[in-house]
Amino acid sequence: MKNRQGNIIPFYDKENVDKQSLPNIVVSSSESQQRIQQLQTFVDDLMIKGIDYGLIDGFSKPTLLKPGAEKLCDVFGFSKTADVVYRIEDWEKGIFAYEVKMTFIRKDNKIIETEGLGSCNSKESSFQQQNPYSIVNTVLKMAKKRALIDAVLSATRSSGIFTQDIEDFPKRPTRNQHADKVTKAQLQMIFNIIDEMNLQTEVAKEIMKMSFNVDRSKDLTRSQASDFIQDLLALKEVRS
C-alpha cells in the first residue's frame, strides 16, 4: 500500500505483481486435447444413438440420456450416491417436489470428484394430466436422473459434446387435437418391438418425448406412432 487515491487504498502495486503467485495451468493444451479426443472416441465407438444419447432438431449437440450418463460414470471410475436434500410432500393438495444431490466418488482414491443437483415437481407441464398421487415416485426418479446427468457433465467435462437435459428444451407446438389417434395395433407393435430389444421403458419414453413431445404412447397420433415404429425398427437393426 504505497499511496492513497481519495478514499481508495490499493492492496498491491499492479506494476510489480508477483507473477508466481498466480495459478498455473496444471494440464498442458496437448494433454487437454488428448482427453477430449479420447472422450469423443468413446462416445463415437461405444455409445448408442437413441439409447445413450439423442438428437433433437434445431440443436447441434445431442442430449445425454440416463443410460449414457451411467455408462460414462462407470468408464470414468466413479461410484455414486444420491441424497434428497429438499422435499415437499403435501398429500392434501397433491403437490410433490424433490431436489436431489448426486455425489461422485473416485473408486481409485475415494475422493469426491463432483456433486450434481437435480429437481423435479408435480406441477411441471409433463405431469399436468396425471393424478399427482400416482406419480410421486416418478417425480423423485426424475429429480435423481437430472442430478445424475448434471454430475456426469461436470465430472467428465463432456458439456462440450452433450447439451442440457431434454426437459429443459423449449417445447414443440402441441399436436393437432383433431388428428387421428394411435391405433391399438400400433400400440401393440410399439410394445412388441420394445420387448424384443429389451429396451428400458424409461429410455423408450425419453426417445418418444424427444421426438414428439409426448409422455405416453397412447397420446401419440397415428402419424407419430408410425414414425415412432420406424425409429424403433431402425434402432433394433442397429443394435442387432
C-alpha positions as CSV (number, residue, x, y, z in Angstrom):
1,M,0.0,0.0,0.0
2,K,2.2,2.8,-1.3
3,N,-0.3,5.6,-1.8
4,R,-3.8,6.7,-1.3
5,Q,-6.1,7.9,-4.0
6,G,-9.0,9.6,-2.4
7,N,-10.6,7.0,-0.1
8,I,-9.3,4.1,-2.2
9,I,-6.3,2.1,-0.8
10,P,-4.8,-0.3,-3.4
11,F,-3.9,-3.7,-2.0
12,Y,-0.9,-4.1,-4.2
13,D,1.2,-2.3,-6.8
14,K,-0.1,-3.5,-10.1
15,E,3.2,-2.9,-11.8
16,N,5.1,-5.2,-9.5
17,V,2.7,-8.1,-9.1
18,D,4.5,-11.3,-8.3
19,K,3.5,-13.4,-11.3
20,Q,4.5,-16.6,-9.4
21,S,1.5,-16.0,-7.1
22,L,-0.9,-16.5,-9.9
23,P,-2.4,-20.0,-10.5
24,N,-0.6,-22.1,-13.2
25,I,-2.3,-24.3,-15.8
26,V,-1.7,-27.8,-14.5
27,V,-2.8,-29.6,-17.7
28,S,-1.0,-28.8,-20.9
29,S,-3.0,-27.9,-24.0
30,S,-1.9,-31.1,-25.8
31,E,-2.9,-33.3,-22.8
32,S,-6.3,-31.5,-22.6
33,Q,-6.9,-32.0,-26.3
34,Q,-6.0,-35.7,-25.9
35,R,-8.5,-36.2,-23.1
36,I,-11.2,-34.5,-25.2
37,Q,-10.4,-36.7,-28.1
38,Q,-10.5,-39.9,-26.0
39,L,-13.9,-38.9,-24.7
40,Q,-15.2,-38.2,-28.2
41,T,-13.8,-41.6,-29.4
42,F,-15.6,-43.4,-26.6
43,V,-18.8,-41.6,-27.5
44,D,-18.5,-42.5,-31.2
45,D,-17.4,-46.1,-30.7
46,L,-19.3,-47.3,-27.6
47,M,-22.3,-45.1,-27.1
48,I,-25.5,-45.8,-29.0
49,K,-27.6,-43.1,-30.5
50,G,-31.2,-43.4,-29.3
51,I,-30.2,-45.2,-26.1
52,D,-27.3,-43.4,-24.6
53,Y,-27.9,-40.1,-26.3
54,G,-30.4,-38.5,-28.6
55,L,-30.5,-35.8,-31.3
56,I,-33.2,-33.0,-31.3
57,D,-34.0,-30.9,-34.4
58,G,-32.5,-27.4,-34.1
59,F,-29.7,-28.3,-31.7
60,S,-26.2,-29.0,-32.8
61,K,-25.3,-31.2,-29.8
62,P,-27.0,-34.4,-28.6
63,T,-28.7,-34.6,-25.3
64,L,-27.4,-37.1,-22.8
65,L,-29.8,-39.8,-21.7
66,K,-29.7,-41.8,-18.4
67,P,-28.1,-45.0,-19.8
68,G,-25.4,-42.9,-21.4
69,A,-24.8,-41.0,-18.2
70,E,-24.4,-44.2,-16.3
71,K,-22.1,-45.6,-18.9
72,L,-19.8,-42.6,-18.6
73,C,-19.9,-42.8,-14.9
74,D,-18.7,-46.4,-15.0
75,V,-16.0,-45.9,-17.6
76,F,-14.5,-42.9,-15.6
77,G,-14.4,-45.0,-12.4
78,F,-17.0,-43.1,-10.3
79,S,-19.2,-44.6,-7.6
80,K,-22.3,-42.5,-6.9
81,T,-24.6,-41.7,-4.0
82,A,-27.9,-39.9,-4.2
83,D,-29.4,-37.8,-1.3
84,V,-32.7,-36.0,-1.2
85,V,-31.7,-32.6,0.1
86,Y,-35.1,-30.9,-0.1
87,R,-38.6,-32.2,-0.4
88,I,-42.2,-31.1,-0.4
89,E,-44.9,-33.7,0.1
90,D,-48.3,-32.1,0.6
91,W,-50.7,-35.0,0.5
92,E,-53.7,-32.8,1.0
93,K,-53.0,-30.5,-2.0
94,G,-51.3,-33.2,-4.1
95,I,-48.0,-31.2,-4.5
96,F,-44.7,-33.1,-4.5
97,A,-41.3,-31.7,-5.2
98,Y,-37.8,-33.1,-4.7
99,E,-34.2,-31.8,-5.0
100,V,-31.5,-34.5,-5.2
101,K,-27.8,-34.2,-4.8
102,M,-25.7,-36.8,-6.7
103,T,-22.2,-37.2,-5.4
104,F,-19.5,-38.9,-7.5
105,I,-16.6,-40.5,-5.7
106,R,-13.5,-41.8,-7.4
107,K,-13.1,-45.5,-6.9
108,D,-9.3,-45.4,-7.0
109,N,-8.7,-42.9,-4.1
110,K,-12.2,-42.4,-2.6
111,I,-12.0,-38.6,-3.2
112,I,-15.2,-36.8,-4.1
113,E,-15.0,-35.7,-7.7
114,T,-18.1,-33.6,-8.1
115,E,-21.7,-33.1,-7.0
116,G,-24.7,-32.6,-9.2
117,L,-28.1,-31.2,-8.4
118,G,-31.5,-32.0,-9.9
119,S,-35.0,-31.1,-9.0
120,C,-38.5,-32.0,-10.2
121,N,-42.0,-31.2,-9.0
122,S,-45.5,-32.5,-9.8
123,K,-46.6,-29.1,-11.2
124,E,-44.4,-29.4,-14.2
125,S,-46.3,-29.5,-17.6
126,S,-45.4,-33.1,-18.2
127,F,-47.5,-34.2,-15.2
128,Q,-50.5,-31.8,-15.6
129,Q,-52.8,-34.5,-17.0
130,Q,-51.8,-37.1,-14.4
131,N,-53.0,-38.0,-10.9
132,P,-50.4,-36.3,-8.7
133,Y,-50.7,-39.2,-6.1
134,S,-49.7,-41.8,-8.7
135,I,-46.5,-40.0,-9.9
136,V,-44.7,-39.4,-6.6
137,N,-42.0,-42.0,-7.3
138,T,-41.8,-40.7,-10.9
139,V,-41.1,-37.2,-9.8
140,L,-38.4,-38.4,-7.4
141,K,-36.8,-40.5,-10.1
142,M,-36.8,-37.6,-12.5
143,A,-35.0,-35.4,-9.9
144,K,-32.5,-38.2,-9.4
145,K,-31.9,-38.6,-13.1
146,R,-31.4,-34.8,-13.6
147,A,-28.8,-34.8,-10.7
148,L,-27.0,-37.7,-12.3
149,I,-26.7,-36.0,-15.7
150,D,-25.6,-32.8,-14.1
151,A,-22.9,-34.6,-12.2
152,V,-21.7,-36.6,-15.3
153,L,-21.4,-33.5,-17.5
154,S,-19.4,-31.8,-14.8
155,A,-17.2,-34.7,-13.8
156,T,-16.4,-35.9,-17.3
157,R,-16.1,-32.4,-18.8
158,S,-18.5,-33.6,-21.6
159,S,-20.7,-30.5,-21.8
160,G,-18.8,-29.6,-25.0
161,I,-20.2,-32.8,-26.5
162,F,-23.6,-33.1,-24.9
163,T,-26.1,-30.4,-24.2
164,Q,-28.5,-29.9,-21.3
165,D,-31.2,-32.4,-20.3
166,I,-34.2,-32.9,-22.6
167,E,-36.7,-31.5,-20.2
168,D,-35.1,-28.1,-20.4
169,F,-35.6,-27.7,-24.2
170,P,-38.3,-25.4,-25.5
171,K,-41.5,-27.4,-26.0
172,R,-42.7,-28.1,-29.5
173,P,-46.2,-27.0,-30.5
174,T,-48.9,-29.3,-29.2
175,R,-50.2,-31.9,-31.5
176,N,-53.4,-31.3,-33.6
177,Q,-56.2,-32.3,-31.4
178,H,-58.3,-33.4,-34.4
179,A,-55.6,-35.7,-35.8
180,D,-56.4,-39.5,-35.8
181,K,-55.3,-41.1,-32.6
182,V,-52.8,-44.0,-32.4
183,T,-54.5,-47.4,-33.1
184,K,-54.4,-50.4,-30.8
185,A,-52.4,-52.3,-33.4
186,Q,-49.8,-49.6,-33.5
187,L,-49.5,-49.6,-29.7
188,Q,-49.1,-53.3,-29.6
189,M,-46.4,-53.2,-32.3
190,I,-44.6,-50.5,-30.3
191,F,-44.7,-52.6,-27.1
192,N,-43.6,-55.7,-29.0
193,I,-40.5,-54.0,-30.5
194,I,-39.5,-52.6,-27.2
195,D,-39.8,-56.0,-25.6
196,E,-37.8,-57.7,-28.3
197,M,-35.0,-55.2,-27.8
198,N,-35.1,-55.4,-24.0
199,L,-35.3,-51.7,-24.2
200,Q,-35.8,-50.0,-20.8
201,T,-39.3,-48.4,-20.6
202,E,-37.9,-45.1,-19.4
203,V,-35.5,-45.0,-22.4
204,A,-38.3,-45.6,-24.8
205,K,-40.3,-42.8,-23.2
206,E,-37.4,-40.4,-23.5
207,I,-37.0,-41.2,-27.2
208,M,-40.7,-40.6,-27.7
209,K,-40.7,-37.4,-25.8
210,M,-37.6,-36.2,-27.5
211,S,-39.1,-36.8,-31.0
212,F,-42.8,-36.0,-30.4
213,N,-43.1,-34.1,-27.1
214,V,-45.4,-36.9,-25.9
215,D,-45.2,-38.5,-22.5
216,R,-47.5,-41.5,-23.0
217,S,-47.7,-43.7,-26.1
218,K,-51.5,-43.5,-26.1
219,D,-51.2,-39.8,-26.7
220,L,-49.5,-40.3,-30.0
221,T,-51.2,-39.5,-33.2
222,R,-51.5,-42.2,-35.9
223,S,-48.8,-40.5,-37.9
224,Q,-46.5,-40.0,-34.9
225,A,-46.9,-43.7,-33.9
226,S,-46.0,-44.7,-37.5
227,D,-42.8,-42.6,-37.3
228,F,-42.0,-43.9,-33.8
229,I,-42.3,-47.5,-35.0
230,Q,-39.9,-46.8,-37.9
231,D,-37.5,-45.2,-35.4
232,L,-37.6,-48.3,-33.1
233,L,-37.2,-50.7,-36.0
234,A,-34.1,-48.7,-37.2
235,L,-32.7,-48.8,-33.7
236,K,-33.4,-52.5,-33.5
237,E,-31.5,-53.1,-36.7
238,V,-28.5,-51.1,-35.5
239,R,-28.4,-53.0,-32.2
240,S,-28.5,-56.3,-33.9
